[in-house]
Amino acid sequence: MKKIIVSMLVMALVGLGAFTVVAQDNGPEVIKLPAKMGEVTFPHRKHQEEIKVDCTVCHHQGAGTKCTSCHNQKKVVDGKTAPKFMKAAHKNCRGCHEELAKAGKPAGPTKKNCKGCHSGPKKKK
């Protein structure tokens, strides 16, 4: 279950297309995601190497498909409306990190403190 959740998150993040560096044949090394609470830097390659999830688990709609094309569009898939991307990402990221921490393994941020993942709120110009 954990691998599916993490995989869905990775797929969602990759699907946004906010890439900075491309890893050889494995998608982006790092993904920068814009957000109201500040940019999120997702270490894509690190997640691939440590979790070793089959790419098709995350990329369930196909490589290059943006997650927001379903998650923020009230699109119905298999009789269910895809949750908003933010809700799905928060649930999946934190949930996996919490499971890893409980198992005594290295984990990403788990606190409900935005600064664990976000760089800070966007500043108005």
Phi and psi restraints in degrees (value plus and minus 20) as a CYANA .aco file:
   2 LYS   PHI     -80.0   -40.0
   2 LYS   PSI     -63.4   -23.4
   3 LYS   PHI     -84.0   -44.0
   3 LYS   PSI     -56.4   -16.4
   4 ILE   PHI     -86.6   -46.6
   4 ILE   PSI     -64.6   -24.6
   5 ILE   PHI     -82.2   -42.2
   5 ILE   PSI     -68.7   -28.7
   6 VAL   PHI     -82.7   -42.7
   6 VAL   PSI     -60.9   -20.9
   7 SER   PHI     -82.3   -42.3
   7 SER   PSI     -61.1   -21.1
   8 MET   PHI     -83.8   -43.8
   8 MET   PSI     -59.0   -19.0
   9 LEU   PHI     -84.3   -44.3
   9 LEU   PSI     -68.7   -28.7
  10 VAL   PHI     -78.3   -38.3
  10 VAL   PSI     -63.5   -23.5
  11 MET   PHI     -79.5   -39.5
  11 MET   PSI     -63.1   -23.1
  12 ALA   PHI     -84.0   -44.0
  12 ALA   PSI     -64.4   -24.4
  13 LEU   PHI     -86.6   -46.6
  13 LEU   PSI     -63.6   -23.6
  14 VAL   PHI     -83.9   -43.9
  14 VAL   PSI     -58.0   -18.0
  15 GLY   PHI     -83.0   -43.0
  15 GLY   PSI     -41.6    -1.6
  16 LEU   PHI     -91.5   -51.5
  16 LEU   PSI     -39.9     0.1
  17 GLY   PHI      54.6    94.6
  17 GLY   PSI       1.0    41.0
  18 ALA   PHI    -115.8   -75.8
  18 ALA   PSI      48.9    88.9
  19 PHE   PHI    -112.3   -72.3
  19 PHE   PSI     128.0   168.0
  20 THR   PHI    -135.5   -95.5
  20 THR   PSI     -68.0   -28.0
  21 VAL   PHI    -150.7  -110.7
  21 VAL   PSI     116.0   156.0
  22 VAL   PHI    -120.4   -80.4
  22 VAL   PSI     105.6   145.6
  23 ALA   PHI    -101.0   -61.0
  23 ALA   PSI     125.1   165.1
  24 GLN   PHI     -80.5   -40.5
  24 GLN   PSI      95.3   135.3
  25 ASP   PHI      40.4    80.4
  25 ASP   PSI     -12.1    27.9
  26 ASN   PHI    -146.8  -106.8
  26 ASN   PSI       4.1    44.1
  27 GLY   PHI      58.1    98.1
  27 GLY   PSI    -185.7  -145.7
  28 PRO   PHI     -90.8   -50.8
  28 PRO   PSI     127.2   167.2
  29 GLU   PHI     -94.2   -54.2
  29 GLU   PSI     -63.2   -23.2
  30 VAL   PHI    -154.0  -114.0
  30 VAL   PSI     123.0   163.0
  31 ILE   PHI    -142.1  -102.1
  31 ILE   PSI     110.7   150.7
  32 LYS   PHI    -125.4   -85.4
  32 LYS   PSI     101.6   141.6
  33 LEU   PHI    -131.4   -91.4
  33 LEU   PSI     101.6   141.6
  34 PRO   PHI     -91.6   -51.6
  34 PRO   PSI     123.2   163.2
  35 ALA   PHI    -176.3  -136.3
  35 ALA   PSI     135.6   175.6
  36 LYS   PHI     -79.1   -39.1
  36 LYS   PSI     -56.2   -16.2
  37 MET   PHI    -107.9   -67.9
  37 MET   PSI      -7.1    32.9
  38 GLY   PHI      87.6   127.6
  38 GLY   PSI     134.1   174.1
  39 GLU   PHI     -77.6   -37.6
  39 GLU   PSI     123.5   163.5
  40 VAL   PHI    -130.5   -90.5
  40 VAL   PSI     108.4   148.4
  41 THR   PHI    -121.2   -81.2
  41 THR   PSI      96.1   136.1
  42 PHE   PHI    -126.2   -86.2
  42 PHE   PSI      96.9   136.9
  43 PRO   PHI     -99.7   -59.7
  43 PRO   PSI      63.3   103.3
  44 HIS   PHI     -77.5   -37.5
  44 HIS   PSI     -71.7   -31.7
  45 ARG   PHI     -81.7   -41.7
  45 ARG   PSI     -61.1   -21.1
  46 LYS   PHI     -80.3   -40.3
  46 LYS   PSI     -61.8   -21.8
  47 HIS   PHI     -85.7   -45.7
  47 HIS   PSI     -58.8   -18.8
  48 GLN   PHI     -82.7   -42.7
  48 GLN   PSI     -66.3   -26.3
  49 GLU   PHI     -91.5   -51.5
  49 GLU   PSI     -57.4   -17.4
  50 GLU   PHI    -104.2   -64.2
  50 GLU   PSI     -57.5   -17.5
  51 ILE   PHI    -112.3   -72.3
  51 ILE   PSI     -49.8    -9.8
  52 LYS   PHI      34.2    74.2
  52 LYS   PSI      30.7    70.7
  53 VAL   PHI    -108.6   -68.6
  53 VAL   PSI     118.8   158.8
  54 ASP   PHI     -80.1   -40.1
  54 ASP   PSI     110.2   150.2
  55 CYS   PHI     -73.7   -33.7
  55 CYS   PSI     -55.2   -15.2
  56 THR   PHI     -86.9   -46.9
  56 THR   PSI     -39.1     0.9
  57 VAL   PHI     -87.8   -47.8
  57 VAL   PSI     -63.5   -23.5
  58 CYS   PHI     -99.7   -59.7
  58 CYS   PSI     -62.7   -22.7
  59 HIS   PHI    -110.2   -70.2
  59 HIS   PSI      35.8    75.8
  60 HIS   PHI     -89.8   -49.8
  60 HIS   PSI     -37.0     3.0
  61 GLN   PHI    -123.2   -83.2
  61 GLN   PSI     -13.8    26.2
  62 GLY   PHI      82.4   122.4
  62 GLY   PSI     127.1   167.1
  63 ALA   PHI     -80.1   -40.1
  63 ALA   PSI     118.0   158.0
  64 GLY   PHI      68.1   108.1
  64 GLY   PSI     -27.9    12.1
  65 THR   PHI     -98.8   -58.8
  65 THR   PSI     107.6   147.6
  66 LYS   PHI     -96.9   -56.9
  66 LYS   PSI     112.0   152.0
  67 CYS   PHI     -81.0   -41.0
  67 CYS   PSI     -55.5   -15.5
  68 THR   PHI     -89.8   -49.8
  68 THR   PSI     -31.7     8.3
  69 SER   PHI     -88.6   -48.6
  69 SER   PSI     -40.4    -0.4
  70 CYS   PHI    -131.9   -91.9
  70 CYS   PSI     -67.5   -27.5
  71 HIS   PHI     -87.2   -47.2
  71 HIS   PSI     -46.5    -6.5
  72 ASN   PHI    -132.4   -92.4
  72 ASN   PSI      -3.8    36.2
  73 GLN   PHI    -140.1  -100.1
  73 GLN   PSI      -9.8    30.2
  74 LYS   PHI      36.4    76.4
  74 LYS   PSI      15.3    55.3
  75 LYS   PHI     -98.0   -58.0
  75 LYS   PSI     115.6   155.6
  76 VAL   PHI    -116.9   -76.9
  76 VAL   PSI     104.8   144.8
  77 VAL   PHI    -148.3  -108.3
  77 VAL   PSI     107.0   147.0
  78 ASP   PHI      33.3    73.3
  78 ASP   PSI      19.1    59.1
  79 GLY   PHI      58.9    98.9
  79 GLY   PSI     -16.6    23.4
  80 LYS   PHI    -143.6  -103.6
  80 LYS   PSI     123.7   163.7
  81 THR   PHI    -104.1   -64.1
  81 THR   PSI     109.0   149.0
  82 ALA   PHI     -83.7   -43.7
  82 ALA   PSI     114.5   154.5
  83 PRO   PHI     -87.2   -47.2
  83 PRO   PSI     140.4   180.4
  84 LYS   PHI     -75.8   -35.8
  84 LYS   PSI     127.5   167.5
  85 PHE   PHI     -78.2   -38.2
  85 PHE   PSI     -64.6   -24.6
  86 MET   PHI     -78.1   -38.1
  86 MET   PSI     -65.1   -25.1
  87 LYS   PHI     -84.0   -44.0
  87 LYS   PSI     -64.8   -24.8
  88 ALA   PHI     -83.0   -43.0
  88 ALA   PSI     -64.6   -24.6
  89 ALA   PHI     -84.6   -44.6
  89 ALA   PSI     -65.6   -25.6
  90 HIS   PHI     -80.7   -40.7
  90 HIS   PSI     -65.7   -25.7
  91 LYS   PHI     -84.3   -44.3
  91 LYS   PSI     -67.9   -27.9
  92 ASN   PHI     -90.1   -50.1
  92 ASN   PSI     -65.7   -25.7
  93 CYS   PHI     -83.4   -43.4
  93 CYS   PSI     -77.5   -37.5
  94 ARG   PHI     -82.1   -42.1
  94 ARG   PSI     -60.8   -20.8
  95 GLY   PHI     -79.4   -39.4
  95 GLY   PSI     -65.2   -25.2
  96 CYS   PHI     -87.4   -47.4
  96 CYS   PSI     -64.3   -24.3
  97 HIS   PHI     -79.6   -39.6
  97 HIS   PSI     -60.6   -20.6
  98 GLU   PHI     -84.9   -44.9
  98 GLU   PSI     -62.1   -22.1
  99 GLU   PHI     -81.7   -41.7
  99 GLU   PSI     -62.8   -22.8
 100 LEU   PHI     -83.7   -43.7
 100 LEU   PSI     -63.9   -23.9
 101 ALA   PHI     -81.7   -41.7
 101 ALA   PSI     -62.8   -22.8
 102 LYS   PHI     -81.8   -41.8
 102 LYS   PSI     -53.0   -13.0
 103 ALA   PHI    -102.3   -62.3
 103 ALA   PSI     -18.9    21.1
 104 GLY   PHI      56.8    96.8
 104 GLY   PSI      -0.4    39.6
 105 LYS   PHI    -121.4   -81.4
 105 LYS   PSI     137.9   177.9
 106 PRO   PHI     -78.4   -38.4
 106 PRO   PSI     116.7   156.7
 107 ALA   PHI    -160.8  -120.8
 107 ALA   PSI     138.5   178.5
 108 GLY   PHI     -98.7   -58.7
 108 GLY   PSI    -191.1  -151.1
 109 PRO   PHI     -78.1   -38.1
 109 PRO   PSI     119.6   159.6
 110 THR   PHI    -145.1  -105.1
 110 THR   PSI     -37.1     2.9
 111 LYS   PHI     -92.3   -52.3
 111 LYS   PSI     135.1   175.1
 112 LYS   PHI    -104.6   -64.6
 112 LYS   PSI      18.0    58.0
 113 ASN   PHI    -124.3   -84.3
 113 ASN   PSI      96.4   136.4
 114 CYS   PHI     -74.4   -34.4
 114 CYS   PSI     -54.2   -14.2
 115 LYS   PHI     -87.1   -47.1
 115 LYS   PSI     -32.9     7.1
 116 GLY   PHI     -83.3   -43.3
 116 GLY   PSI     -51.5   -11.5
 117 CYS   PHI    -140.3  -100.3
 117 CYS   PSI     -56.0   -16.0
 118 HIS   PHI    -112.0   -72.0
 118 HIS   PSI     125.7   165.7
 119 SER   PHI     -98.0   -58.0
 119 SER   PSI     -30.7     9.3
 120 GLY   PHI     106.2   146.2
 120 GLY   PSI     139.1   179.1
 121 PRO   PHI     -78.5   -38.5
 121 PRO   PSI     126.9   166.9
 122 LYS   PHI     -82.9   -42.9
 122 LYS   PSI     117.4   157.4
 123 LYS   PHI    -109.0   -69.0
 123 LYS   PSI     116.5   156.5
 124 LYS   PHI     -96.9   -56.9
 124 LYS   PSI     121.8   161.8
